Amino acid sequence: MELPLVVGVDGSDSSLQAVDWAVDEAARLGLPLRLVYASLWERYEAGRPSFSTDRPAEEVMAQHIAASAAERARLRNPEVKVSSDVLPDDAVSTLLHAAHESFALVTGSRGRGGVAGILLGSVSLTVAARAVCPVVVVRGEERNRQGSFGRVVVGVGDSTDGSAAVRFALREAEVRGCALTAVRAWRRPAHGHLEDQPLIVVATGVHEERASDRLTDAFREAVQEHPGVEVHRRPVEGLAHHVLLEASADADLIVIGALRRHGHFGLQLGRVAHALLHHSQCPVAIIPQRA
């Protein structure tokens, strides 16, 4: 049985953008689409008189939001199998529980109760940090969300076990029929005295070469599973989050790995992931990796 692509919906414009993106993604991957709306109306309405026949307003709204999102998905692509659920829990708990039986989770960048000026909703941030499956936060300009650039980007970090992110990115590039750009940021050594310039030049070359070698190692095995994907390896000088944010400007999707430490339940996102989730100009896929 194929695991579904799961989308968290709440009626906001951001979640509707996530639905549109997820429909296209489900069609590319040949996966069913499951829309979930988290509602605590059952708890809040527990004190209602048992003889009351009126449906609670929150229940009516929840069912309407879920049904409207499902109809939107079916209209966008009738061939994608769509289901929807209204679940009696908070949004974070609902999505984290669903992650155990999902190919990936998809969320918008801002919720219905979003505060002006907040760049990323707390639900999206927490789910991206803690989910056991890949999480895609749909954000950025419409042309990026619509896949207008024909380019997927994957950031290759220091982890020796970055294969999950690399494989996810390769599969994405393959189903989209586009190229994959693998980026590895590197830093030149601090400048010394003028007479040390020859040594600095040598050291700079060493750092760039190491970054290039890291890119080669990251793809050595995974690329054999997707031989038709054109991969561009780019060692780029600079801070990793600056380099990847710049790369997001003309990308359809940017992919990075995030370590999941066994037994650790706090937010598990580093500086690079935070920067991309808050500022990326294209959708961001966070792929869990075991430390």
ZIWOFEN-V80920 format. One line per field, one symbol per residue. ss: DSSP state (a for helix, b for strand, c for the rest). psi: psi as a letter, one per 30 degrees, with the letter a starting at -180 (. if undefined). burial: b if it has 9 or more other ideal C-beta (glycine too) atoms within 8 Angstrom, else e. Layout:
# ZIWOFEN-V80920
ss=???
psi=???
burial=???
This chain:
# ZIWOFEN-V80920
ss=cccbbbbbccccaaaaaaaaaaaaaaaaacccbbbbbbccaaaaccccccccccccaaaaaaaaaaaaaaaaaaaacccccbbbbbbcccaaaaaaaaaaabbbbbbbcccccccccccccaaaaaaaaacccbbbbbcccaaaacccccbbbbbcccccccaaaaaaaaaaaaaaccbbbbbbbbcccccccaaaaaaaaaaaaaaaaaaaaaaaaaaccaaaaaccccbbbbbbbccaaaaaaaaaccccbbbbbbbbccccccccccaaaaaaaaacccbbbbbbbbc
psi=kkklkkkkkgfleeeeeeeeeeeeeeeefhllkkkkkkkgeeefgfgkkffkfkkkeeeeeeeeeeeeeeeeeeeejffkkklkkjkilleeeeeeefffhkelkkllfklfgkkkfkfkleeeeeeeffkflkkkjjlaleeeefhffhkkkkkjafkfigeeeeeeeeeeeeffhllkjkkjklkllkkalefgeeeeeeeeeeeeeeeeeeeeeffeeefffiffkjkjkjkkklkeeeeeeeffehlfkkkllkkjkkfkgakhkaeeeeeefffkglkkkjjkkk.
burial=eeebbbbbbbbbebbbbbbbbbbbbbbebebbbbbbbbbbbbeebeeeeeeeeeebebbbbbbebbbbbbebbbebbeebebbbbbbebebbbbbbebbeebbbbbbbbbbeebeeeeebbebbbbbbbbbebbbbbbbbeeebbebebbbbbbbbbeeeebbbbbbbbbbbbbebebbbbbbbbbeebeeeeeeeeeebeebbeebbebbbebbbebbeebbeebeebebebbbbeeebbbbbbebbeebbbbbbbbbbeeeeeeebbeebbbbbbeebbbbbbbbbbee
